[in-house]
């Protein structure tokens, strides 16, 4: 269960939101500039709200009044960005293992093998990112975040940099990740079609505020 109440002023733009996510796959949906990325950065601890309170599974991650601000690496939240952010000098195998290592987790061959199989990247393990397609790199980024064993997975427009063919390639893997791992996730996108396929709960944003919250019926054209 995630509860997010946050207010943040960025120049002339103010984000002021309050919403809950009970688990499963939720989405922050809205046009570019509506505050989606800033909100997940506040949840991840990468951006500090001016005021508010963020609670995950009963643990207070941020509380302005109580002066609580848990450091990002202590929140146990995995994030996949629009850019894959893989290390170009490391193999796919070592990129995958980096998240586990950074989280201080012991090596777990069974979990590693399961993630590799889930995302169909076993044949890529010895390659470096420069030898991968955009879709393959994003699948590796999903695997790296999954192997951190996070409590929550944040996906910030992970398909935005891909063409239509690569998006069609990746979406089934996202659905498998959602259904197999049962990991709570928040999917950020301005694409109603993507959100309809991935999310069960949708928070629709306009100008930094929650315009509507509910099922996929709040999406345009539903």
SULPEMO-V277597 format. One record per residue. N is the residue number from 1. RES is the residue in three letters. SS is DSSP state (2 for helix, 1 for strand, 0 for the rest). PHI is phi in whole degrees, -180 to 180 (999 if undefined). OMEGA is omega as a letter, one per 20 degrees, with the letter a starting at -180 (999 if undefined). Layout:
n=N res=RES ss=SS phi=PHI omega=OMEGA
n=N res=RES ss=SS phi=PHI omega=OMEGA
//
This chain:
n=1 res=UNK ss=0 phi=999 omega=r
n=2 res=UNK ss=1 phi=-113 omega=r
n=3 res=UNK ss=1 phi=-119 omega=a
n=4 res=UNK ss=1 phi=-126 omega=r
n=5 res=UNK ss=1 phi=-126 omega=a
n=6 res=UNK ss=1 phi=-149 omega=r
n=7 res=UNK ss=1 phi=-130 omega=a
n=8 res=UNK ss=1 phi=-148 omega=r
n=9 res=UNK ss=1 phi=-101 omega=r
n=10 res=UNK ss=1 phi=-123 omega=a
n=11 res=UNK ss=0 phi=65 omega=r
n=12 res=UNK ss=0 phi=-96 omega=a
n=13 res=UNK ss=1 phi=-108 omega=r
n=14 res=UNK ss=1 phi=-121 omega=r
n=15 res=UNK ss=1 phi=-99 omega=r
n=16 res=UNK ss=1 phi=-146 omega=a
n=17 res=UNK ss=1 phi=-130 omega=r
n=18 res=UNK ss=1 phi=-149 omega=r
n=19 res=UNK ss=1 phi=-158 omega=r
n=20 res=UNK ss=1 phi=-121 omega=r
n=21 res=UNK ss=1 phi=-133 omega=a
n=22 res=UNK ss=0 phi=-85 omega=a
n=23 res=UNK ss=0 phi=119 omega=a
n=24 res=UNK ss=0 phi=70 omega=a
n=25 res=UNK ss=1 phi=-101 omega=r
n=26 res=UNK ss=1 phi=-115 omega=a
n=27 res=UNK ss=1 phi=-137 omega=r
n=28 res=UNK ss=1 phi=-103 omega=a
n=29 res=UNK ss=1 phi=-119 omega=r
n=30 res=UNK ss=0 phi=171 omega=a
n=31 res=UNK ss=0 phi=-69 omega=r
n=32 res=UNK ss=0 phi=-57 omega=a
n=33 res=UNK ss=0 phi=89 omega=a
n=34 res=UNK ss=0 phi=-88 omega=r
n=35 res=UNK ss=0 phi=105 omega=a
n=36 res=UNK ss=2 phi=-59 omega=a
n=37 res=UNK ss=2 phi=-65 omega=r
n=38 res=UNK ss=2 phi=-62 omega=a
n=39 res=UNK ss=2 phi=-66 omega=a
n=40 res=UNK ss=2 phi=-71 omega=r
n=41 res=UNK ss=2 phi=-65 omega=r
n=42 res=UNK ss=2 phi=-69 omega=r
n=43 res=UNK ss=2 phi=-64 omega=a
n=44 res=UNK ss=2 phi=-76 omega=a
n=45 res=UNK ss=0 phi=91 omega=a
n=46 res=UNK ss=0 phi=-88 omega=r
n=47 res=UNK ss=0 phi=-140 omega=a
n=48 res=UNK ss=0 phi=-91 omega=r
n=49 res=UNK ss=0 phi=-63 omega=r
n=50 res=UNK ss=0 phi=-73 omega=r
n=51 res=UNK ss=1 phi=-144 omega=r
n=52 res=UNK ss=1 phi=131 omega=a
n=53 res=UNK ss=1 phi=-152 omega=r
n=54 res=UNK ss=1 phi=-126 omega=a
n=55 res=UNK ss=1 phi=-129 omega=r
n=56 res=UNK ss=1 phi=-124 omega=r
n=57 res=UNK ss=0 phi=51 omega=r
n=58 res=UNK ss=0 phi=86 omega=r
n=59 res=UNK ss=1 phi=-93 omega=r
n=60 res=UNK ss=1 phi=-79 omega=r
n=61 res=UNK ss=1 phi=-91 omega=r
n=62 res=UNK ss=1 phi=-150 omega=r
n=63 res=UNK ss=1 phi=-151 omega=a
n=64 res=UNK ss=0 phi=-61 omega=a
n=65 res=UNK ss=0 phi=-66 omega=a
n=66 res=UNK ss=0 phi=-90 omega=a
n=67 res=UNK ss=0 phi=58 omega=r
n=68 res=UNK ss=1 phi=-104 omega=r
n=69 res=UNK ss=1 phi=-150 omega=a
n=70 res=UNK ss=0 phi=-67 omega=a
n=71 res=UNK ss=0 phi=-62 omega=a
n=72 res=UNK ss=2 phi=-53 omega=a
n=73 res=UNK ss=2 phi=-71 omega=r
n=74 res=UNK ss=2 phi=-95 omega=a
n=75 res=UNK ss=0 phi=-83 omega=a
n=76 res=UNK ss=0 phi=56 omega=r
n=77 res=UNK ss=1 phi=-118 omega=r
n=78 res=UNK ss=1 phi=-94 omega=a
n=79 res=UNK ss=1 phi=-130 omega=r
n=80 res=UNK ss=1 phi=-117 omega=a
n=81 res=UNK ss=0 phi=-95 omega=r
n=82 res=UNK ss=0 phi=-59 omega=r
n=83 res=UNK ss=0 phi=-90 omega=a
n=84 res=UNK ss=0 phi=-66 omega=r
n=85 res=UNK ss=0 phi=57 omega=r
n=86 res=UNK ss=0 phi=-78 omega=r
n=87 res=UNK ss=0 phi=-84 omega=a
n=88 res=UNK ss=0 phi=-67 omega=a
n=89 res=UNK ss=0 phi=-88 omega=a
n=90 res=UNK ss=0 phi=-106 omega=r
n=91 res=UNK ss=1 phi=-69 omega=r
n=92 res=UNK ss=2 phi=-57 omega=r
n=93 res=UNK ss=2 phi=-57 omega=a
n=94 res=UNK ss=2 phi=-75 omega=r
n=95 res=UNK ss=2 phi=-63 omega=r
n=96 res=UNK ss=2 phi=-61 omega=a
n=97 res=UNK ss=2 phi=-76 omega=a
n=98 res=UNK ss=2 phi=-63 omega=a
n=99 res=UNK ss=2 phi=-61 omega=r
n=100 res=UNK ss=2 phi=-61 omega=a
n=101 res=UNK ss=2 phi=-63 omega=r
n=102 res=UNK ss=2 phi=-64 omega=a
n=103 res=UNK ss=0 phi=-86 omega=r
n=104 res=UNK ss=0 phi=73 omega=a
n=105 res=UNK ss=0 phi=-94 omega=r
n=106 res=UNK ss=0 phi=-71 omega=r
n=107 res=UNK ss=0 phi=-61 omega=a
n=108 res=UNK ss=0 phi=-139 omega=a
n=109 res=UNK ss=2 phi=-61 omega=a
n=110 res=UNK ss=2 phi=-66 omega=r
n=111 res=UNK ss=2 phi=-66 omega=r
n=112 res=UNK ss=2 phi=-61 omega=a
n=113 res=UNK ss=2 phi=-63 omega=a
n=114 res=UNK ss=2 phi=-66 omega=r
n=115 res=UNK ss=2 phi=-64 omega=r
n=116 res=UNK ss=2 phi=-62 omega=r
n=117 res=UNK ss=2 phi=-68 omega=a
n=118 res=UNK ss=2 phi=-58 omega=a
n=119 res=UNK ss=2 phi=-99 omega=r
n=120 res=UNK ss=0 phi=56 omega=a
n=121 res=UNK ss=0 phi=-123 omega=a
n=122 res=UNK ss=2 phi=-60 omega=a
n=123 res=UNK ss=2 phi=-77 omega=a
n=124 res=UNK ss=2 phi=-103 omega=a
n=125 res=UNK ss=0 phi=-59 omega=a
n=126 res=UNK ss=0 phi=-91 omega=a
n=127 res=UNK ss=0 phi=-82 omega=r
n=128 res=UNK ss=1 phi=-103 omega=a
n=129 res=UNK ss=2 phi=-53 omega=a
n=130 res=UNK ss=2 phi=-64 omega=a
n=131 res=UNK ss=2 phi=-100 omega=a
n=132 res=UNK ss=0 phi=-109 omega=r
n=133 res=UNK ss=0 phi=-76 omega=r
n=134 res=UNK ss=2 phi=-60 omega=r
n=135 res=UNK ss=2 phi=-66 omega=r
n=136 res=UNK ss=2 phi=-65 omega=r
n=137 res=UNK ss=2 phi=-62 omega=r
n=138 res=UNK ss=2 phi=-68 omega=r
n=139 res=UNK ss=2 phi=-63 omega=r
n=140 res=UNK ss=2 phi=-66 omega=r
n=141 res=UNK ss=2 phi=-63 omega=r
n=142 res=UNK ss=2 phi=-61 omega=a
n=143 res=UNK ss=2 phi=-63 omega=r
n=144 res=UNK ss=2 phi=-61 omega=r
n=145 res=UNK ss=2 phi=-65 omega=a
n=146 res=UNK ss=2 phi=-64 omega=a
n=147 res=UNK ss=0 phi=-74 omega=r
n=148 res=UNK ss=0 phi=-74 omega=a
n=149 res=UNK ss=0 phi=53 omega=a
n=150 res=UNK ss=0 phi=-75 omega=r
n=151 res=UNK ss=0 phi=-83 omega=a
n=152 res=UNK ss=1 phi=-149 omega=r
n=153 res=UNK ss=1 phi=-115 omega=r
n=154 res=UNK ss=1 phi=-106 omega=a
n=155 res=UNK ss=1 phi=-120 omega=a
n=156 res=UNK ss=1 phi=-96 omega=r
n=157 res=UNK ss=0 phi=46 omega=a
n=158 res=UNK ss=0 phi=-69 omega=a
n=159 res=UNK ss=0 phi=-107 omega=a
n=160 res=UNK ss=0 phi=-63 omega=a
n=161 res=UNK ss=0 phi=-90 omega=a
n=162 res=UNK ss=0 phi=-102 omega=r
n=163 res=UNK ss=0 phi=-78 omega=a
n=164 res=UNK ss=2 phi=-59 omega=a
n=165 res=UNK ss=2 phi=-65 omega=a
n=166 res=UNK ss=2 phi=-70 omega=r
n=167 res=UNK ss=2 phi=-61 omega=r
n=168 res=UNK ss=2 phi=-62 omega=r
n=169 res=UNK ss=2 phi=-70 omega=a
n=170 res=UNK ss=2 phi=-82 omega=a
n=171 res=UNK ss=2 phi=-54 omega=r
n=172 res=UNK ss=2 phi=-60 omega=r
n=173 res=UNK ss=2 phi=-69 omega=r
n=174 res=UNK ss=2 phi=-64 omega=r
n=175 res=UNK ss=2 phi=-65 omega=r
n=176 res=UNK ss=2 phi=-65 omega=r
n=177 res=UNK ss=2 phi=-61 omega=r
n=178 res=UNK ss=2 phi=-62 omega=a
n=179 res=UNK ss=2 phi=-79 omega=a
n=180 res=UNK ss=2 phi=-78 omega=a
n=181 res=UNK ss=2 phi=-80 omega=a
n=182 res=UNK ss=0 phi=54 omega=a
n=183 res=UNK ss=0 phi=-81 omega=r
n=184 res=UNK ss=0 phi=-58 omega=a
n=185 res=UNK ss=1 phi=-142 omega=r
n=186 res=UNK ss=1 phi=-121 omega=a
n=187 res=UNK ss=1 phi=-104 omega=a
n=188 res=UNK ss=1 phi=-105 omega=r
n=189 res=UNK ss=1 phi=-164 omega=r
n=190 res=UNK ss=0 phi=-106 omega=a
n=191 res=UNK ss=0 phi=-102 omega=a
n=192 res=UNK ss=2 phi=-63 omega=r
n=193 res=UNK ss=2 phi=-64 omega=r
n=194 res=UNK ss=2 phi=-61 omega=a
n=195 res=UNK ss=2 phi=-61 omega=a
n=196 res=UNK ss=2 phi=-61 omega=r
n=197 res=UNK ss=2 phi=-78 omega=a
n=198 res=UNK ss=2 phi=-96 omega=a
n=199 res=UNK ss=0 phi=-97 omega=r
n=200 res=UNK ss=0 phi=-107 omega=r
n=201 res=UNK ss=1 phi=-124 omega=a
n=202 res=UNK ss=1 phi=-127 omega=r
n=203 res=UNK ss=1 phi=-108 omega=a
n=204 res=UNK ss=1 phi=-93 omega=a
n=205 res=UNK ss=1 phi=-108 omega=r
n=206 res=UNK ss=1 phi=-141 omega=r
n=207 res=UNK ss=0 phi=51 omega=r
n=208 res=UNK ss=0 phi=81 omega=a
n=209 res=UNK ss=1 phi=-133 omega=r
n=210 res=UNK ss=1 phi=-79 omega=r
n=211 res=UNK ss=1 phi=-86 omega=a
n=212 res=UNK ss=1 phi=-165 omega=a
n=213 res=UNK ss=1 phi=-141 omega=a
n=214 res=UNK ss=1 phi=169 omega=r
n=215 res=UNK ss=0 phi=-81 omega=a
n=216 res=UNK ss=2 phi=-68 omega=r
n=217 res=UNK ss=2 phi=-68 omega=r
n=218 res=UNK ss=2 phi=-81 omega=r
n=219 res=UNK ss=0 phi=-74 omega=r
n=220 res=UNK ss=0 phi=-60 omega=r
n=221 res=UNK ss=0 phi=85 omega=a
n=222 res=UNK ss=0 phi=-81 omega=999
//
